[in-house]
């Protein structure tokens, strides 16, 4: 899965991405809405390997996100088959994680819009979901800018996050090709 926007490139992961992505995944500010929170370099390498396997199997995946101007890895973004913790599946979800230095530049919105367009036109998908904790206002705002809508009756109990953790339960968002 390769997608280009005016400023960004979404592409398969390379081995050289492990170190800079590990730095992103070790930042507590970046990972504050993720469970588990920070990842080790070995865990980051495992995540990248899983993303690559998903991409090879399904033809889409969570891929590297780089800035075209200087080929800097700024994070990851893409589509994946959601886990069994989400009722009514299978679902295809969109997700993202960007290094703190790249926040508030419109990168996530620009890349996510292009990724959704790819989902509608190239993959011919009819719905994409996203989910995040209720307290993750930045991601919730981005989902709403993407035209994603939530219905409180569809919120679910994410059993991959321990009971009592403030990241549980999440809010579920949906969007189709026409919003």
MIZAZA-415951 format. One record per residue (C-alpha): residue number from 1; y, z negated, x negated. Coordinates in steps of 0.5 Angstrom, whole numbers. Each point is the difference from the previous one (the first is absolute). Example, Ala and Ser with C-alpha at 12.3 -4.5 7.8 and 13.67 -1.06 7.14 Angstrom:
// MIZAZA-415951
+-----+-------+-------+-------+
| num |     y |     z |     x |
+-----+-------+-------+-------+
|   1 |    -9 |   -16 |   -25 |
|   2 |     7 |     2 |    -2 |
+-----+-------+-------+-------+
//
This chain:
// MIZAZA-415951
+-----+-------+-------+-------+
| num |     y |     z |     x |
+-----+-------+-------+-------+
|   1 |     0 |     0 |     0 |
|   2 |     6 |     2 |    -3 |
|   3 |     7 |     0 |     3 |
|   4 |     7 |     1 |    -2 |
|   5 |     7 |    -2 |     3 |
|   6 |     7 |     1 |    -3 |
|   7 |    -1 |    -6 |    -5 |
|   8 |    -7 |    -2 |     0 |
|   9 |    -7 |     3 |    -1 |
|  10 |    -6 |    -3 |     3 |
|  11 |    -7 |     1 |    -4 |
|  12 |    -6 |    -2 |    -2 |
|  13 |    -1 |    -6 |    -5 |
|  14 |     0 |     1 |    -7 |
|  15 |    -3 |    -5 |    -5 |
|  16 |     7 |    -1 |    -3 |
|  17 |     2 |    -3 |     6 |
|  18 |    -4 |    -6 |     0 |
|  19 |     5 |    -4 |    -5 |
|  20 |     6 |     2 |     4 |
|  21 |    -3 |    -2 |     7 |
|  22 |    -3 |    -6 |    -3 |
|  23 |     7 |    -2 |    -2 |
|  24 |     2 |     1 |     8 |
|  25 |    -6 |    -4 |     2 |
|  26 |     1 |    -6 |    -4 |
|  27 |     7 |    -1 |     3 |
|  28 |     0 |    -5 |     5 |
|  29 |     7 |     2 |     3 |
|  30 |    -4 |     7 |     1 |
|  31 |    -6 |    -3 |     3 |
|  32 |     2 |    -5 |     4 |
|  33 |    -2 |     3 |     6 |
|  34 |    -7 |     2 |    -2 |
|  35 |    -6 |    -4 |     0 |
|  36 |    -2 |    -2 |    -6 |
|  37 |     6 |     0 |    -3 |
|  38 |     1 |     2 |    -7 |
|  39 |    -6 |     4 |    -3 |
|  40 |    -2 |     0 |    -7 |
|  41 |    -1 |     7 |    -4 |
|  42 |    -7 |     0 |     1 |
|  43 |     1 |    -1 |     7 |
|  44 |     5 |     6 |     0 |
|  45 |    -4 |     5 |    -3 |
|  46 |    -6 |    -2 |     5 |
|  47 |     5 |     2 |     6 |
|  48 |     2 |     6 |    -4 |
|  49 |    -7 |     2 |     0 |
|  50 |    -1 |    -2 |     7 |
|  51 |     6 |     5 |     2 |
|  52 |    -3 |     5 |    -4 |
|  53 |    -7 |     0 |     3 |
|  54 |     3 |     0 |     7 |
|  55 |     4 |     6 |    -2 |
|  56 |    -6 |     4 |    -2 |
|  57 |    -4 |    -2 |     6 |
|  58 |     5 |     1 |     5 |
|  59 |     5 |     5 |    -3 |
|  60 |     6 |    -5 |     1 |
|  61 |     2 |    -7 |    -3 |
|  62 |     4 |    -5 |    -2 |
|  63 |     3 |     4 |    -7 |
|  64 |     5 |    -1 |    -5 |
|  65 |     7 |     0 |     1 |
|  66 |     5 |     3 |    -5 |
|  67 |     7 |     2 |    -1 |
|  68 |     1 |     7 |    -1 |
|  69 |     6 |    -1 |    -5 |
|  70 |    -4 |    -3 |    -5 |
|  71 |    -7 |    -1 |     2 |
|  72 |     1 |    -7 |     1 |
|  73 |    -6 |    -4 |     4 |
|  74 |     4 |    -4 |     5 |
|  75 |    -6 |    -2 |     4 |
|  76 |    -5 |     3 |     5 |
|  77 |     0 |     2 |     7 |
|  78 |    -5 |     4 |     4 |
|  79 |    -5 |     0 |     6 |
|  80 |    -7 |    -3 |     0 |
|  81 |    -5 |    -2 |     5 |
|  82 |     1 |    -7 |     3 |
|  83 |    -5 |    -5 |    -1 |
|  84 |    -4 |    -3 |     5 |
|  85 |     5 |    -6 |     1 |
|  86 |     4 |     4 |     5 |
|  87 |    -3 |     1 |     7 |
|  88 |    -1 |     7 |     3 |
|  89 |    -1 |     4 |    -6 |
|  90 |    -1 |     4 |    -4 |
|  91 |     7 |     0 |    -2 |
|  92 |     4 |     4 |    -5 |
|  93 |     5 |    -4 |    -3 |
|  94 |     7 |     1 |    -4 |
|  95 |     2 |    -5 |    -5 |
|  96 |     4 |    -1 |    -6 |
|  97 |     2 |    -4 |    -6 |
|  98 |     6 |     1 |    -4 |
|  99 |     2 |    -4 |    -7 |
| 100 |     6 |    -4 |     2 |
| 101 |     5 |     4 |    -5 |
| 102 |    -1 |     6 |     5 |
| 103 |     1 |    -4 |     7 |
| 104 |     6 |     2 |     4 |
| 105 |     1 |     7 |    -3 |
| 106 |    -4 |     3 |     7 |
| 107 |    -6 |     2 |    -5 |
| 108 |    -5 |    -3 |     5 |
| 109 |     3 |     3 |     6 |
| 110 |     1 |     7 |    -3 |
| 111 |    -8 |     0 |    -3 |
| 112 |    -2 |    -3 |     7 |
| 113 |     3 |     5 |     4 |
| 114 |    -3 |     6 |    -4 |
| 115 |    -7 |    -4 |     0 |
| 116 |     0 |     0 |     8 |
| 117 |     3 |     7 |     0 |
| 118 |    -7 |     2 |    -4 |
| 119 |    -4 |    -4 |     4 |
| 120 |     2 |     4 |     6 |
| 121 |     1 |     7 |    -3 |
| 122 |    -6 |     0 |    -5 |
| 123 |    -5 |    -5 |     2 |
| 124 |     2 |     1 |     8 |
| 125 |    -1 |    -7 |     1 |
| 126 |     3 |    -3 |     7 |
| 127 |     1 |    -7 |    -2 |
| 128 |     2 |    -4 |    -6 |
| 129 |     0 |    -8 |     0 |
| 130 |     4 |    -5 |    -4 |
| 131 |    -1 |    -7 |     0 |
| 132 |     4 |    -6 |    -4 |
| 133 |     1 |    -7 |     1 |
| 134 |     5 |    -3 |     5 |
| 135 |     4 |    -2 |    -5 |
| 136 |     1 |     6 |    -4 |
| 137 |     6 |     3 |     3 |
| 138 |     2 |     5 |    -6 |
| 139 |    -7 |     4 |     2 |
| 140 |     1 |    -1 |     7 |
| 141 |     7 |     3 |     0 |
| 142 |    -3 |     6 |    -4 |
| 143 |    -5 |     1 |     5 |
| 144 |     5 |     0 |     6 |
| 145 |     4 |     5 |    -4 |
| 146 |    -6 |     4 |     0 |
| 147 |    -1 |     0 |     7 |
| 148 |    -6 |    -5 |     0 |
| 149 |     0 |    -4 |     6 |
| 150 |    -3 |    -7 |     1 |
| 151 |    -3 |    -3 |     6 |
| 152 |    -1 |    -8 |     0 |
| 153 |    -7 |     1 |     4 |
| 154 |    -3 |     4 |    -6 |
| 155 |     2 |    -5 |    -5 |
| 156 |    -7 |    -3 |    -3 |
| 157 |    -3 |    -5 |    -4 |
| 158 |    -1 |     2 |    -7 |
| 159 |    -6 |    -3 |    -3 |
| 160 |     1 |     2 |    -7 |
| 161 |     6 |    -5 |     0 |
| 162 |    -2 |    -7 |     0 |
| 163 |     2 |    -4 |     6 |
| 164 |     7 |    -4 |    -1 |
| 165 |     2 |     5 |    -4 |
| 166 |     7 |     3 |     2 |
| 167 |    -2 |     7 |    -1 |
| 168 |    -5 |    -1 |     6 |
| 169 |     0 |     3 |     5 |
| 170 |     4 |     7 |    -1 |
| 171 |     3 |     4 |     4 |
| 172 |    -3 |     7 |     2 |
| 173 |     4 |     6 |     0 |
| 174 |    -1 |     7 |     3 |
| 175 |     3 |     7 |    -1 |
| 176 |    -2 |     7 |     2 |
| 177 |     2 |     7 |    -2 |
| 178 |     6 |     0 |     6 |
| 179 |     2 |    -7 |    -2 |
+-----+-------+-------+-------+
//
